[in-house]
Amino acid sequence: MPDSGFFQVASERLKYECLGSRFEWMLRLGQSALATYKCSKRPELRNLLLEHRDIRSVLSMLLSKKSSCIDVGAHIGSVLSQFLSLAPLGSHVAFEPLPRKARWLRAKYPGVRVLQAAVGNTIGSAPLYLSPRSSALNGLFPLHERNVHPKRIEVAQTTLDASVGFREPVHLLKVDVEGGVFHVFQ
């Protein structure tokens, strides 16, 4: 029987393949249905579970076809896909420290500058803690959960200033870095 890591990677790969394809609407519909079901069981998590709906509507109000965006913590590209859909003529940059996911992003979005690095307040390397529960919880700082022991790997780390340079206006900066937001903006 494959371990849970196998199913985590397979699930991410399936989601990744659907993003930006003609099947993305089915992925979004399934995500909404699952979130609605979970809300019925845990109403206190409603805002968190349904945030994907709000993200699209906010992005559509903020972005024009020529907007340029930065995605820090791109993961499998779900927000990046929306950037490209709403701002197809803009310049986009994505940061993803995990080699496998950075390769996926480069293959799927060849017009996006994908940097395989974490973003923090220094240039060099940094520990990345891999959550055994969900790769969406990976981060430069370990989550302190009972009976959860994240694996630690070293990844490249850069700063926004050193990597992007801000020669052009940035219309939207999305940061999803699991506890490291302060360091991104230092």
Phi, psi and omega in degrees: 000127178297149179282174184295333177298323178298313181293325178298313180293318180296318179296316178298319182295319178298314178299315180302316181295327181284330182300131179075002179258177179289352179263000183300323180300326178291321177299313180295321178296315178297319178298317179294318179297316179295318179297319179298317177298314180297326178297326179292332179271327183226074184301335180291345179260010186308309183299318180294315184290333183254012183297333180300328177294316183291324182302312181299315182292322178293315179299320181293334177280329186270331189257145170249176182299334183258006181296144176251137187228154174237133179243103179265117186086055188290338178056247180255002174097019183295319177281322177303319177301321178289323175304312183292326179291318184272334182229063186293342182261001181275168173263131184234145178232137178233138175247128176212117185285336183281126183305315182300314182287325176298320176297316179302313183296318179298320181291319184281326185235073185296340179274359181260138174279105182259122179251124180276083181197152169277157177248129179211209183256006178220163176254135180150234176230162182208154175284137173244127181263121183265117180286131176287346182274317182199133179290346174291347180260005178296146179192171180284349178235132182291139173281135182264089177245143180295135177063022176242124182238097183290148174279144181248130174230161176264135178228160174292144176230142178222179175247160177298315181301317183289329187267321186262318179080340177052046175285332178247158177295140174256122183272332180209133177239113178258127180236119177225089189233021173046070174092358183250016185301316180305316182292330178296322185265000179288000000 
